[in-house]
Amino acid sequence: MDWERDLPSWPLNEHSQRVDCPPHVWHVLEAGSGPTILLLHGAGASTHSWSNLIPRLAEDFHVVAIDLPGHCFTKAGTRWRSGLTHMTEDIWALCQLLDWQPSIILGHSAGAAIALSLAEIMQAEGALPKIVGINPALSEFEGVAGWLFPLIAKSLALSPFTANLFTISGNSHQKARRIIESTGSKLDDGGLSYYAKLMSSRKHVDGALTMMAQWDVTPLAKRLSEIAAPCLFITGGLDQAVQPKVAESAAQRLQDCALHNFPTLGHLAHEQAPDLLLDLVLEWLQASAAH
């Protein structure tokens, strides 16, 4: 994705800025004032996935959203810091540089794992942010995929040319539709157009592959019982990418975690029904503040 060429057509671009915080040059989207809420998208997505939530959140919060390293407009300064631990460290460094003290962290899929990992850092410093995880990806692949997929992803990520194999071309809109619907979600043409553009970008695809190749959530999963941050996990009953049972299992291990399922939504629940999701999140935040 090219900053000069593509940013003008990206959602909420009037709130975008570039921030150099080594090793990466980040795309940061910032709006509103009040308590800080940090939004973290999942692998293969971008800040666009929050575009229907941010205007409403910005009425009461200081909202900050970022593109993960190698994704969309964030330029990764190295290929070797795309795993959970390094990515968490680099995002925390960005927070410190910009003097962000998130009181709420909202993450989707892999972004929820990063949110919990950030909560560990903040807890060690005496802070307990509230964590909202949408279809949180907190388990390893089951069966043969547990060893086969990571091996494939790592071998693909070793070559800068392999991203070309996964970058879609031709009727990118229709191909994006098939990929998105395979996760259990259905988006309108506007929402699909952003994923079609991302999937047509070799650099973005390479960033997503590199992240998947280095991803290991097992150590975090073993430490869930140590996390004291109040959590809300939201799942989609039709999610084909991360089964709801993953969140259910993780919620049982956390010290304080509420769980809510929307039976008719899929993996991209926050893009399918942003107002429905946001009503739940705001209600939970208000109730947890009263305790």
PALOMI-963482 format. One record per atom (N, C-alpha, C): x, z, y; residue in one letter. Coordinates in steps of 0.05 Angstrom, whole numbers, plus 5000, padded with zeros to 4 digits. Atoms other than C-alpha are relative to their C-alpha. Example, Ala and Ser with C-alpha at 12.3 -4.5 7.8 and 13.67 -1.06 7.14 Angstrom:
PALOMI-963482
501850004976a 524651564910a 501850005024a 498449994976s 527351434979s 498550145022s 
end
This chain:
PALOMI-963482
501750004976m 500050005000m 501850005025m 498450034976d 502749805068d 498650155023d 501149834978w 501750295126w 498849825022w 500950174977e 501149765181e 497749824992e 502050195009r 497049275140r 497450134990r 502349905014d 492449715100d 498650255012d 501249764989l 491350365138l 497649955018l 502450044983p 486550065190p 497449974986p 502550035015s 481549925135s 499550244982s 500349775018w 482350605101w 498250205013w 501949814988p 477051145110p 501350225016p 499249784983l 477951645166l 502949975010l 497250054992n 484551305187n 500750115027n 499549894974e 483651575257e 501250284999e 498949735004h 485752255229h 502650004985h 497650035016s 491851985193s 502650035016s 497350004988q 499152115208q 502150004977q 497849995019r 505852045173r 501850245006r 498349764997v 510052665162v 502449984981v 497550005016d 517252655139d 500850284992d 499249745011c 518353255095c 501449944973c 498550095023p 523953095046p 499350154974p 498950275003p 524352824995p 498049775006p 502050214997h 517852455013h 499249965029h 501350054974v 514552135073v 497049994994v 502849945008w 507352385069w 498049865018w 502450074985h 500752095089h 498350255001h 501549764995v 496952675119v 497549935016v 502550044986l 489652665140l 499150285009l 500649744989e 487653245186e 497749995019e 502450014983a 480953405219a 498850285001a 501549764997g 476853985245g 501850255007g 498649754994s 478754705262s 498650234986s 501149775015g 477755385229g 501950074977g 498449945024p 480355655162p 500949744987p 498950255011t 484855135128t 499149964971t 500750085027i 482254775067i 501749764993i 498350215009l 487154335029l 498749854978l 501250175020l 484553744989l 502149844985l 498050135017l 488553474930l 498649814980l 501350195018h 486352834895h 501450004973h 498850025027g 487752664822g 501849764997g 498250225005a 492552174791a 498649735003a 501150274996g 491351454813g 498149985023g 501950014978a 486851634872a 501550035027a 498749974974s 488251774946s 498150175017s 501749844982t 485352135007t 497249875003t 502650134997h 479651625006h 497850144984h 502049885018s 476352014949s 498550235013s 501249784986w 474752574999w 498449915025w 501050104974s 472052125054s 497150085006s 502849934995n 464752325044n 499650315001n 500149714997l 466453075043l 501250105026l 498449914977i 471353125101i 498350045026i 501449964975p 466553015160p 498350255001p 501649765001r 461953565137r 501750264999r 498249785002l 467654035119l 501350065027l 498649974974a 470953915187a 498250135021a 501749864981e 464854225221e 500750305001e 499449715002d 467254915198d 502850074992d 497449955011f 474254825171f 502149825013f 497750174995h 481154565188h 500649864974h 499850155026v 481254025134v 502649845000v 497650165004v 487853735109v 499949874973v 499950145025a 488353205056a 502649834999a 497550155002i 494652855030i 499849804977i 499650175023d 496452274986d 502350124984d 497849895016l 500652534928l 502449815000l 497550175000p 507852274922p 499649754983p 500250255014g 508051544904g 497349875000g 502850104999h 500551464915h 499349905028h 501150124976c 497351014967c 502149995023c 498350034977f 500951135034f 502350205000f 497849815001t 505651705013t 502449874986t 497650125011k 512651435001k 501750214986k 498349825016a 516251794945a 502949965006a 497250034994g 523451934963g 501750004975g 498650005025t 525352014890t 497949964978t 501850045023r 522351824822r 499950254982r 499649795019w 524252484791w 498750275009w 501349764992r 519752984827r 496949965000r 502950065002s 512852754803s 498650174980s 501349825018g 511553294752g 498650225015g 501749794987l 507053894765l 501750205016l 498449804986t 512554394783t 501249895026t 498750124976h 516353934831h 498049925021h 502050094981m 510153654862m 498850245015m 501049764988t 507554354875t 502050115021t 498049914981e 514154554907e 500149835025e 499850184977d 514253944952d 497550025018d 502449964984i 507054044974i 500150265015i 499749744986w 508454774990w 502049985023w 498150044978a 514554555031a 498649865024a 501550144979l 509854085069l 498250205015l 501849804988c 504954655081c 501650185019c 498449834983q 510555085109q 501049865025q 499150154978l 513254535153l 497849975021l 502350054982l 506354415184l 498550265006l 501249744995d 504655155185d 497150024990d 502649985013w 498755075139w 500050254982w 500449785018q 496255705105q 497249974988q 502650075011p 490655445061p 498650254990p 501749795011s 485155955049s 498349904977s 501550135021i 481655455004i 501649754991i 498750245010i 484754924959i 498049874981i 501950155017l 480154394929l 501549774987l 498650205014g 483053964875g 498349864979g 501550155020h 480353414831h 501949924977h 498550085024s 482953304759s 502850125001s 497349894999a 490553364762a 500450155026a 499849854975g 489753594834g 499150294997g 500949735005a 486254214807a 502350164988a 497749865012a 492454384766a 502050065022a 498249954978i 496654314829i 498950235017i 501249794984a 491754764866a 500550284987a 499549755014l 492555314813l 503050075002l 497149964998s 500155224815s 500750105028s 499549904973l 500055314890l 499050285004l 501149734999a 495655924882a 502050214989a 497949825011e 501256234839e 502150065021e 498049964979i 506256134896i 498950185021i 501149844979m 501556424947m 499450284991m 500549735010q 499657004903q 502650175000q 497449865000a 507057184897a 500750095028a 499549934972e 507157204973e 497850175012e 502049824990g 501157654978g 497449885009g 502550144991a 495657134991a 498549914976a 501750095022l 489756944947l 498149795011l 501950214992p 486756274965p 497849974980p 502250075018k 480056074937k 500649724989k 499450265014i 480755504886i 497549874990i 502250155011v 475554974872v 501249774984v 499050215017g 477154514814g 497749824990g 502050205009i 472953884801i 501149864976i 499050115025n 473653664729n 503050054996n 497249935000p 480254034725p 501449914974p 498550105023a 485453704680a 502050224992a 498349775006l 488454324647l 500650024970l 499349995029s 489754124575s 501749754994s 498550225010e 494353674537e 498249814984e 501650185017f 491953054500f 500050114971f 500349905027e 489453214431e 501049804979e 499350185023g 491752934364g 502549845005g 497750174998v 496552354360v 500749935029v 499550064972a 495752214434a 501850215013a 498349794989g 499252874447g 502949935001g 497250084999w 505952574429w 500349705007w 499750294996l 504551824432l 499749925029l 500450094973f 501751754502f 502250085019f 497849934983p 507152154538p 502549834995p 497750165006l 512451754501l 499749725012l 500550264988i 509251094523i 500350015030i 500049974971a 508351334595a 502950035010a 497349964991k 515551564600k 501749754997k 498450245004s 518450924572s 499149795021s 501050194980l 514050514620l 501250085028l 499249914973a 516150934680a 503049965004a 497150044997l 523550804666l 500749745013l 499550274989s 522950084689s 498249955024s 501650064976p 520749884759p 498349764997p 501650245004f 517849254730f 497550044984f 502349965018t 512849564682t 497450045016t 502549964984a 507949734738a 498549745004a 501250274997n 506748984744n 498049954977n 501850045023l 503549014674l 497350135004l 502449854997f 498349514697f 498649955027f 501250064974t 497049244767t 498049784996t 502150205005i 490448874766i 500049785022i 500150234982s 489648194798s 497549844993s 502450165006g 484347644798g 497650145011g 502449864992n 477447954800n 500450304999n 499249725000s 480148634818s 497650195002s 502349844996h 473348904839h 498650064973h 501349985025q 470248774771q 501750174980q 498349855018k 476249054734k 500150305008k 500249734991a 476149674777a 497450144991a 502549905009r 468849764760r 500150094971r 499849935029r 470349754685r 501750254996r 498349775003i 475950254693i 498650265009i 501349774989i 471950734736i 497650084982i 502349935017e 465750694692e 500850114973e 499049895025s 470050844631s 500550305002s 499649714997t 471051544661t 497350145001t 502649874999g 463551664662g 498750005027g 501150004973s 462451534736s 499249715008s 500850254988k 458850984773k 500150035030k 499750004971l 460750834845l 498749755013l 501150234986d 457650374897d 502349805006d 498050214995d 461249734919d 502250105019d 498149904981g 464550094977g 502150184987g 498249825014g 467550634933g 501849854981g 498450165018l 469850124882l 502149835014l 498150184985s 473249694935s 502650155005s 497549854995y 478250254950y 501750024975y 498549995025y 480150334877y 501149734992y 499050275006a 480749584869a 502549945016a 497750044983k 485649574927k 502450164990k 497849835010l 489650154899l 501149884974l 499150105026m 489849844829m 501449735003m 498650254995s 492349194860s 502750045013s 497449934987s 498349554892s 502050084979s 498049935020r 504449554847r 501350275006r 498749754993k 507650134885k 498150244993k 501949785007h 501350564877h 499850044970h 500249985029v 500750404803v 502550124989v 497449895009d 508150564794d 500050305005d 500149714993g 506951234829g 498350154980g 501849875019a 501151404782a 501350014972a 498650005026l 505151204720l 502250204999l 497849814999t 511151604742t 499050294999t 501249735001m 506752214753m 499150074972m 500949955027m 503552144684m 502350054981m 497749975018a 510352074651a 501350275002a 498649744996q 512852734680q 498150244999q 502049794998w 506353124676w 500150184975w 500049805021d 506453764634d 498550245010d 501649774990v 500954274645v 500150244981v 499949795020t 502554704584t 501050275012t 499149744989p 506655234622p 498050135018p 502149894983l 501255314674l 497750114984l 502249915017a 495855364621a 500650274987a 499349745012k 499655944589k 500050235020k 499949794980r 499856314655r 497350045014r 502649984986l 492456244674l 499050295003l 501049724999s 490956974658s 501450165022s 498649854979e 495957184712e 499049925028e 500950104973i 492356804768i 497550165008i 502249834990a 487957274809a 498249865020a 501550144980a 485356764858a 497149944990a 502750075007p 477756684858p 499749704996p 500250285007c 476056014825c 497149914995c 502550135008l 470155544818l 500749744987l 499650255014f 470454994766f 497449854999f 502450175001i 465554424772i 500649774981i 499750215020t 464653944714t 497749805000t 502050205004g 460953304701g 499449974971g 500850015028g 457053274637g 500749734987g 499550275010l 458552524630l 503049935002l 497250054997d 466052594643d 501349914974d 498650105024q 469852154593q 503050025002q 497149974996a 476752294623a 501050284993a 499449725006v 476853054620v 497450144991v 502449895011q 471653374575q 499450275013q 500749744988p 467753964605p 501150244985p 499049785016k 470254404548k 502850095010k 497449934990v 477154384581v 499750215022v 500549804979a 474554744643a 498950264989a 501249765012e 470455214601e 502150184987e 497949845013s 476455434561s 501950135021s 498249894979a 480855514623a 498650225016a 501549804984a 475455904660a 500050274986a 500049755016q 475356424604q 502750145003q 497349884999r 482856544613r 500650105028r 499549924973l 482656614689l 498750275005l 501149734994q 481357304720q 497349995013q 502450024985d 475757064765d 499249715004d 500750294999c 472556384752c 497149964994c 502850095004a 465456134761a 500049714990a 500150265013l 463355514724l 497249875005l 502550144996h 458054994741h 500249714990h 500050275012n 456254344705n 497749845012n 502150194992f 452553744733f 499749804978f 500350165025p 449853404670p 500149705004p 500350294997t 448852714701t 502449875015t 497750104986l 455652644736l 502449964982l 497750055016g 462252384710g 502650115013g 497449904991h 469652464726h 500350015030h 499850014971l 468952264799l 497450115012l 502549884992a 463152734811a 499950035031a 499949954971h 465352874883h 499549745016h 500550254987e 464852134899e 497249904994e 502850085008q 458252024862q 497950155016q 502149834987a 454452604894a 501450205019a 498449824983p 458652884952p 498350235012p 501649794988d 452953264985d 499150214980d 500849825021l 450553574920l 502450194994l 497649855006l 457653804905l 500750205023l 499349844977l 458954054975l 498150235005l 501949784997d 452554464977d 500850234981d 499149805020l 454954824914l 502550155010l 497549884992v 461954934941v 499650195024v 500549834976l 459555205009l 498550254993l 501649765009e 454555664975e 501950204986e 498149835015w 460055934929w 502050145019w 498249884980l 464856034988l 498750225015l 501449804985q 459656415026q 499550254983q 500649775017a 457856854967a 502650154994a 497449875006s 465256994951s 501150155024s 499149874976a 466557175023a 498550275005a 501649764996a 461057695021a 500950234982a 499149795019h 464458074963h 502350155011h 
end
